[in-house]
Amino acid sequence: MNYPTALLSRTSTVQARSGATRGEPRLGRRAAFALLASAALTLLASSSAPTPLYATYQAKWGFSDLTVTVIFGVYAGAVLASLLVFGSLSDHVGRRPLLLAGLGMQVPVMLLFAFAGNLDVLLLARVLQGLATGAALGAIGAGLVDLHPTRGPVANASALMAGTASGSLLSALFVELLPAPRELVYLFLAVVFLLQATGVAMIAETSARVPGVRAALAPKLAMPPQVRSAVFVAAPILIAVWTLGGFYASLGPSLAQLVAGDRSMIVGGAALFVLAGSGSLTVLSFHHVEARRLALCGALAIMLGSALLLAGVADRSLLLFTVGIFPAGAGFGAGFQGGLRTIVSKAEAHERAGVISLVYVISYLSLGLPAILAGTLVVNSSLSRVAEELGAAVIVLATLTAAGLASTLWREARTDAAYPAV
């Protein structure tokens, strides 16, 4: 019996010996799948919830746009650190312990956000939020694939984008329409996290325990030999889409307000909602498309959407800016989904959490560093000028990605034509 087969056998044994034999309540596979997808959604919703509130924090505590991007960047850095240390841990101790720790830690973190009295507490909350999110993300992604190898990557990518979309808009609506805008959205999310952690305690474990816990805690990137070529193919599109996403998650609301001439929080939150929401719909609508072709379509959509967004900023045209968000968001979704599937499909079951964490490391580096760079540039330039420079860089990267993917697919098509299957 080879190792993956043995692992699956052990996993089945773990599940067979779980709750049912001890009389504990257990959720079925469909309910567990839905719970994990909802947890991914809520994690990303909570990460984007502060975005519409940055203007409120700025007015109250008097900090700059550069500080806004630093607040955003420390979250990405904390996620990265957590992924490097805990990313593959669930491949050894099981998914549930990491899920319980990550979701449970989010409850006090939301309370820190709700009652933050100064910038230092806000920064602390962002760091702790990033650590808790990173600990949970790899386990959630691997757990979804454990439960359904085909739908798992689709649900993972869709939930992450839907969460990013819903978090910013939800927070904006809380700020504009309800009292206590700096508290209520976080208290609401704290209750959701508490319910989800309770649900996780009721699901069966999907991964057997495997020796090597201490080694798994050593910071590293998991890149099994059979995954390397896929990483080199998919990494450029991941970088392109998350660079775009990072910029709009940090300074996008301000840019939307600039173009629209409206300081409403809902306008700012709606921009990120449309970007990430159209990405989520794209993932759900085109998940049957072959991964590299989907990534190629994503690169082309990013090029079109970014060009329209830049034209909207240059002309202060709300119409062009709004139209551009849709293909940009579709490219975000297609590019991330295509890149994720290209990489994860090459991983063995006992490598999934580590490999998915590698995808997140690439993504969060691309999310955080350009956002901080943009904030630094804004200090000595205008927001519209920085948007143009970063947008142009995204277009160049997406163009190179599209050229590489198109070349690879064309060579494979010529080979298949020359040597047809018998």
N, C-alpha and C positions, 0 to 999 in steps of 0.2 A: 504493500500500500504506500503510495507516495505521500509527501508531507501535506499538500493541500487537502488530499482526500482524508487523511488522518485527522486534520484539523476540523474539517466539516463533520466528521463522525463525532469528534469530541464536542463540537458545538451542539450537535443534536442531542448528545447525552446531557449537556448542561441544560438545554431547554426542557428535556424530558423530566429532569430532576427538579426543575424549578417549581414555582408556586403551587401547581396542582397537587404535588405529593405532600406539601406541607399545609394545604388548605388555605393558602394565601390567595387573595384576589389577583387575577392576572388579566391584562388587556389582550385581546386578540391581535393578530398580525396587522390587520387593516387599521385598527384603532391605534396601535403602537406606531405604525407608519405615519398616520395623520398627526399624532402627538409630536413626533420628532420633527416633522415638517413645520408644524406650528411653532416649535421651540426655535428653529432656525429663523423663522419669520420674526418672532418677538425679539430675538437677540439683535438682529439688524435694525428692527424698528427702534429699539432702545438706543442703539448707537447713533441713529440719525435724529432722534427726538430733540437733542440740544440745538440742532442747526437753526431752526427759526427763532430760537431764544437768544442767539448770540448778540443780536442788536440790543435786546433788553439787558443782557449782562454788560455789554459795552457801555450803555447809557448809565447803568447803576454803578459800575466799578471803574469806568474810564480807561479802558485799554484799547489797543489799536487793532487793525486788521491783521497785522503780523501775529499778534497774540492769539487771534481767532484761529489761524492756521496752526499755531503751536499747540493749542488745545486739541485740535483735530489730530495733529501729528503724534502727540504723546499717546493717544488712544491706539493709533496704528502701530506705534512702536511697542506698546504693551502687548497687543495681540501677537505681534511677531515673536517677542520674547517668550510668551506663553506657548505658542505653537512649536518653537524650537525645543522647549523643555518637555512639554506635555503632549506634543502632537501625536506621537506614536504610542503613548502610554496605554491607551485603551486596547491596542492590539495585544497587550500582555495581561492587563488586569480586568478587561471587559469594558463594555460601553457604559453600563449604568453608573459605576462609581464616578467617572468623569462627568457624566451628565448631571448627576445629583450635586456634585461639587460646583460645577459651573453655573447651573440654574439657581441653586441655593444661595450662592454668593451674590447673585444679581439683586436679591431682595434688599440687603442692607446698602448696596451701592445705589439703588434707586432712592433710598431714603437720604443718602448723602447728597444726591443731586437736589432732591426736593427742599432740603433745608440748608443748602450751601449759603454761607454768609459772606464769602469773599472768593477771590480768584484762586487762592491756594487750595481751598476745599474743592472747588470745581475741577482743578487739575488732578487732585488726589482721586476724585470720583472717576475721572476719565481713565486714569491709570488702572485702577481696580476693575473698572468695567472692561477694559481691554484684556486684562489677565484672565478674568472669568470667561469672557467670550472666546478667547483663544483655547482655553482648556476644554470648552464644550464643542467647538466647531468641528474638530477632527472626528470626535466620537459621534456627533450627529450625522456627519456626512457618511462615515463608515457604517453606522447603524442603518441608515436609509438604504445603502447598497446591500447590506446583509439581508434586509427584509425583502428587497425587490431589486435585483441587479440591473434591470432595465429602467425602471421608473425612478430608482434612487437618485442617480445623477440629475435627472430632470427636475425632480421635486426639490433637490438641494439648491440648484441654481435658481429655480423659480421662486422658492421661498426666500432666499437671500435678497433677491431684487424686490420682491413684493414687500418685504420687511423694510428695506431702505425707502421705498416709495411711501408706504403707509405711515412710517414713523415720522417723517418730516411733515406730512400733511396733517396727521393726527395732532402733532404738537402745535402746528400753526392754528388749527381750529380751536384747540384748548386755549391758546393765548388770546385769540381774537374774540371768542364767544363766551368763555366761562370765567368765573372769578378765580383768584389765586392761580394765575397762569404758570408761575414758576414751580408750583407744587403738584397740582392735580394730575398732570400727565405722568409724572414719575410715580405717584402713588398708585395710579391705575396700572402701570406696568409692573410695579412691585407685586400687586395682587395676582396679575397674570402669571408672573414667574413662580410665585408660590404654588398656584394651582398646577402648573406644568411640572414642577419638581415633585409634587404629590403624585401626579400621573406617572412619572418616570419610575417611581418606587413600585408601581403596579405592573410594569412591563417585564417580560421575560428577557434574560440576557441572551444576546445573539452572538457573542464571541467567547470562545473558551479561554481560560487562563493559559498563558504561555510563559515559560521562564524568560528571564532577562529584564526584569523591572528596573534594576539599577542602571543597566546599560542604556535602557530606553530614556532615562532621565537626563543623560548627558546631552547637552545641546548639539543638535545635528540636523541635517537634512536627509530625509529618506529618499534615495534615488536608486532603486534596484536596477541592475544592468538592463533588463528588458524594457525599462521605462525611459531610459535616457534619450533615445532618438525621438520619442514622442514629446518629451519636455522641450527639446530644441525646436521642434516644429511648432508647438503650441505657445511657448513662452512669449514671443513677440506680440501676439494678439491679446494675451492676458495683460501684458504691460500697457498696450494701447488703450484697452477699454477701461482699465482701472485708473489710469492716469486721467482720463476724461471724467470718470466717476468721482475721483478724489477732488478734482478741482470744483466740480459742481456741488459736491457735498459740503465743501467748506465755504466757497465764495459764490457759488451759483445763485443762491437766493438774493445776494446783494446785486449781482449782475442782472438778474431778472427784474428787480426793482428799478435798476438804473435804466434799462431799456423801456420798461413799462411806464416810468415816471410815477410810480405808485409805491409808497412805503408800507403797504399792507403786508403783514406777516403771511397771509394766505397766498399772496402772489409769489413770495419767496418759497414757501413750502410746496406750492403747486408745481413749480419748475422742476424740483427734484422728484416729485411724485410722478410727473409725466415721463421724465427720463427713465427712472427705474421701473415704473409701471409698464411702459411699452416694452422694456426689456423682458420683464416677466411674462407678458403675453406672447412675445416672440418665442421664448423658451417653450411654453406650453403648446404653441401652434406648430412649431417646426422641429419637435424633438425627434421625429422619425428620420430627418435628413442626416446623411452620413456626416460624421463629426468634422472632418476637414473641410468638406464643402460648406457646412454650416459656418465654420470659422471664416472661410473665404467670403461668404455673403456678409458676415458681420463686419469684416474689414472694409468692404465696399460701402456698406451702410454708414459706418463711422466716418468715412471720407466725405460722403454726401452730407450727412447731418452736421458735421463739424464745419464744413464750408458754409452751409446755410446759417448756422449759429454765428459764425464770424461776420457774415454779411449783415445779419440782424443787429449785431453789436455796432458795426461800423456805421450803419445807416440809422441807428436807433429805431429800427423797425420791429415792432412787437410781432407783426405778422410773420416775417422771415424767421425771427428768433423762435416763435412758437412752432412753426412748421418744421424747423430744423431739429427741435428736440425729439420728434417722433423717430426719424431714421437714426439719429444718434443713439436713442434708447434702444431701438431694435438692434443696432449694431452691438451695443453693450451686451444685450442678452444673448444674441447669436454668437458673438465672439467668446464670451465667457463659457457658455454651454458647450460650444464646439471644442474649445481648449480643454475644458475639464474632462469631457468624455474621451478626447484623444489620449489623455494621460492616464486616467483611471482605468480605462479598458485594458491596459497592459499590466495592471497590478494583480498579484495573487490576493486571495481573501485575507491572509494574515499580514498583508502589507498595506491594506487600504487606508487605514487611519493615517499612517505616516505619509503616504503618497498624497492623500487629499490635503494634509497639512502643508506639504510642499507647495501645492497649488495656491493655498492661502498665503503662504510666505511670499511668493512671487506677486500675488495680487495686492497684499497689504503694503509691500514695499512700493509698489506702483501707485497705491492709494495715498500713502502718507508723504513720501519725499517730494513729489511734484506740488502737493498742496502747500507744504512748508516753503518750497521755493517760490511759489506764487505769492505767498504772503510776504516774503522777503522783498520780492520785486515791487510789490504794490507800494511799499514804503517810499521808494524813489521814483515811482511811475504812477500811471493811472490804472484803474481796474480794467478798463476797456483795452488798454495797450497790453497788459499782461495776459488777458484773455486771448487776444489775437496771437501773441507769441506762443502760448501754450497750445492753443488750438492748431496752429500751424505745425507744431512738433507732433501732435497726435496724428494729423493728416499724413505727415511724412512716414511715421512709424506704421500706420495702417496701410499705406501704399507699399512699403517694403514687405509687410506681411502678406498682402494680397498677391504681390508678385511671386514671392516664395511658394505660397500654397498653390497658386495657379500653375507654376512651373512643375511642381511635384506631381500634381494631378494629371497634367498633360503628358509627362513622361510615363506615368503608370498607364494611361490610356493607350499610348503608342505601343508600350510593351505588350499589353493585353491584345491589341490588334495584331501585332506581329506573331504572338505566340498564343493563339486562342486555346481555351481549355478544351480538352478532348471529351 
